[in-house]
Amino acid sequence: IMASPLSLTLICLFGSTGAAISAPSSSTRTTATSLIQLGQQSSKRTGLGFQTQRLRRSLKQMAENEAADSGKADPQMSVESPSGGVGGGAINAGASPPKMSQAVPFLERPKTLDVMELSGDYGFDPLGLAKDKETLIQYRLAEIKHARLAMLAAVAWPIQELENPVLAKLLNLPNLVEETGGRSPSVLNGGLEQVSAAYWTAIMLLAIVIENIGNDRWGGTVQPGDFGFDPLNLMPKDKVGANAMRERELTNGRLAMVAILGFVVQEFIKQSAVVDQTPFFFKPILG
C-alpha cells in the first residue's frame, strides 16, 4: 500500500512507533489538531486511517504525561473519538457536566436556585417558576406558610372527626360533623356554613397581621418564613443545627401538604370520614 504525503508527514512528526511526546507546547497542540483534521480527510481517500488512530493514541499519551507532570488534567488535550470509527479522533475542550436535580435526577438543576442558600433545597423547580431571586424568595415564603398550615390541618382534621361529637355533647354545642356524616366540614364536604361568622372574621384578621409582619420582617436579613417564633427555644444556635431544624420543618410540611390533600380527596370520593376508612391509624385497637 502506498502511503500519502500526509501520512508520511504524520509518521515523521510523531515517530513510526507512535511514541508519546512529554510536556507538549501550545504550538505542538495546534499543529496536532490541524494534522488530525487533515488526517481524517485524507484517511477517507487513502484508506490509511490507522495512521490517524496512531496519532490520536499518541496525543492521549501526551495529555496523560503532561497531567502527571502538572498534577492535574489538561482539559484542552482531552482526546475523544465520537464517531467510534478508525481514524475518527478529535481534540475537545473539557466542560464540566451540568448539575442535576436531587429531587428529579433526570432533569438539570435550575440555575436560579443557586442565587441564595435555602434549607430544604433539592433542586425541584421543573416548571421554572422561580425566574429570579425575588421570585424565589416569594415562593419560599408561600411554601413555608402552606407547609405550616398543612401540618396544623393534618392533625386537626382527624381530631375533629373523632372528638367534635364528644365535645359538642359535653359542652352542649352544635355537632359540626353530624351534617356531613362524620366528615370534617370543608369546601367539598360542605358544613362550613355552621361555623360562626365571628370565627371567620377573627381568622382573617389574624392572617392579615401575620402576613404583614412576616413580609416586613424578612428584609433580606433572615431566612424566609422566620417570624422569630420559638417560645420553647428549640432552634439550635449554630448554623448547621439551625439549617437542619429548618429542613426538618420543611420536610414534615411538604409531607403534610400531601397528606391533607389525600384526606380531602379520599373523603370526597368515598363519602366517608378518613378516620373510618383507615381506623388502624386513628382509633385504638382495643376499646
N, C-alpha and C positions, 0 to 999 in steps of 0.2 A: 504494500500500500504506500503510495507516495504522500508524504506529509505536505501540508500547505505552508507557505512562508510564515503565516501567523502562528501555526502550531510549533514550527521550529523556533520562532522568537520566544514563545512561552517556555519551551524546554530550556533554552539557553538562559533565560532570565531566572528560572526557579530550579534549575538542575534536573538532570534526567531521572533522578531518583525521587523527585518531589520533596526534597528535604525542606524543613521549615526554616524561615529566617527569623532570628530573635530580634525583639525590640524594633519593629518596622517604623520607619519615619512616615510623616504625613504624606510626603510626595510619593513614597512607595505605595501607600494605601490608594492614593488617587490613580496611580498607574495601574495597580492591580484591578481596581474597579473597572477602568476602561478596557483593560485586556479581557476581563471576564465577559463584558458585554459584547466585545468583538468576537470572543471565542464562541459565545452562544450562536452568533450569526454564522460564523464560519463552520461550526460543527454541523449545522443543518445542511451545508453544501458539500462538505468533505466527508462526513461520517466519522470524524475524529473527535467526537465529543468527550472521549475518555481523557484527553489532554486537559480539557476544561475542568473535568471532575477532579483530576490530579491537582490542578491549581486550587480548586476550592478546598481540598483537604489541606494543602499547604497553608492557605490563608487561615484556616481554622486553627492550625497548629501555631501560626504566628500570634493569633489572639490569645491562645492559652499561655504561650511563653511570656507575652507582654503582661498578661494579667498576673502571672506568678511573680514577675519582677516588681510590678507596681502594687501588688496586694489587693487589687480589685479588678473586676471585669471591665473591658473596654466596650461600651455599647456600640461604638462605630465600627467595630470589627466583628460584629455578630454575623456569622455566615450561615445562611439557611438555603434550602432547596425547596421552594414552594411547589414547584412542578413535580418533584419527585423523580424526574427523568434523568437520563445520563446527560451530564454537562449542563444541568439547569441550575447552577449556583448563582447567588446574589448576595450583595452586602447590604444589610438593612440597619438603619439606626435603631437602637433599642428603645422601647417605650414601655412604661410601667402599665400593667393591666388595670382596667377600670375597677374601682372599689364596688363590691357587690353588696346589696342589701342583706342584713341578717334576717329580717322578717320574711323576705321573699327572695331566696338565694339566686333565682334565675333572672332577677332584674338588677340593673345597676342602681347603686345608691344615689338618690337625688343630691346634687351638689349644694342646693340651697340649705340642706340640713346641717351643713358644716359651718354656717356663718356664726353659730354660737353653740356652746356646750349645754346640752339639756339632759337631765336624767331620763332614763327610760327610752333613749333614742336607739331604735333598732333599724333605722333606715327605711321606715314604712311611709311612703307617700306615692303610691303607684299612679295616682291621677295628677301629680304635680301641682297640688293646691297651694303649697307654700311657695309663692313666687319670689319673696324677698324676706329680709329679717323681720320687718314689722308684721307681715302676714303670718310668718312662722310663730311669732310671739302670740298673736291673737288666737291662732289655732290651738296653741298650747294652753292658753288661758281657758278657752272653751272646753278643751278636753278635760282639764283637771276639775272644772266645775261640774261637768256632766258625770265624771267619774265619782266625785264625792256624793252627788245626788243619787247616783245609781247604787252606791253602797248602802245609803240610808234606805232607799226604796226596796232593795233586795232583802233587807232584814224586816222592814215594816210590812211588806206585802203579805207574807205568810203569817206573821204575828197577828195582823188584823183579822185574817180569816179564822185563826184559831181562838183569839182572845176577845174579839169585839162582842160576840154573843154573851160571853160570860160577864164582861164589864158592863154591858148595856143592861143586863138583868140586875146586876148588883147595884148600879147607880141609878137605875130607873131612867135610862136614856134610850133613844131610838137605836135599834139594831141595824147598822148600816149595811150589813151583808145579807140581811134577810131578803130584801127586794131582788138581789142578784143571784139568789140560790147559793149563798155561801161564798161567792167570789168577791174579791176586793173591788170597790167602786172604781171605775176608770172610764175613759172615753169609749172604749169598745164594750166594756161590760155594762155600762150605764150606772145609775145610782149616785152620780155626783151632785144631782140637784138636792139630795138630802143634807149635804154639808152646808153649814151656816155661811151666809154671805160675809159675816164679820170675820170668820176664819180666813176666807179667801182674801179679804182686804188686808188683813194683818200679814199674811204670807207674801202678798205682792209688795207691800211697803218694805218688809224685811229684805226681800230680794233686791229691790232697788238700792237700798242703803249698802248692802254688801257688795253689789256690783260696782257702785261708785267708789267705795273705799278701796276695793281690790284694784281697779284700774288706776286710781291716783297713787296708790302705794307702790306699784311696781316701779315705775320711773327708771328702769334700767339698772337698778342697784341690787335687786334681789331676784330670786328665781320667780318666774311667772306662777301665780297662784299662791304665793307666800303672803298670807294676811297677818302673820305674827301670832297665830293662834296655836298655842302649845301650853295649856294650863297645867298639864301633868309633867312638863319639862322632859318630854321623851326624845326630842330631837338631839342627836349627838352633836357635840361641839366641833369635832374635827370634820374636814371637808369630805373625806372618804365615807365616814359614817353617815353624814347628812345626805350625801348623794344616794347611798344605799337605802336610807329610810324613804327618800322621795321615790326611788324606783319601786320599792315595795308598795307604796301607796298607789302609784300608777298601775302596777300590775294587778293589784286587787280591784282597783277602779275599773280597769278595762274588762276584767272578768265579770264584774258586777253589771256592767252595761250589757254584756251578752246575756247574763242570767235574767235580768229584769225583762229584756226583750223576749226571752224564752217563756217567762211566766205569762206575759200578755198574749203571745201567740197561742200557747197551749190552751189557755182558758177560753180564748175566742173560738178556737176550732172545736174543742171538746165540750165546751159549755159546762165545765165543772171546775171546782176550786183546785189549784195546784197542790194544796195540802192533801186533797183526797186522791189525786192522780198518783202521787208518789208519797204515800203515808210513811214509808220507812225513813224518809228524810226529816219529816216534821212531827210525827206522832210517836209516842213511846211504844215500844213493842209490847210491854205488859201494861195492863190497866184498862 
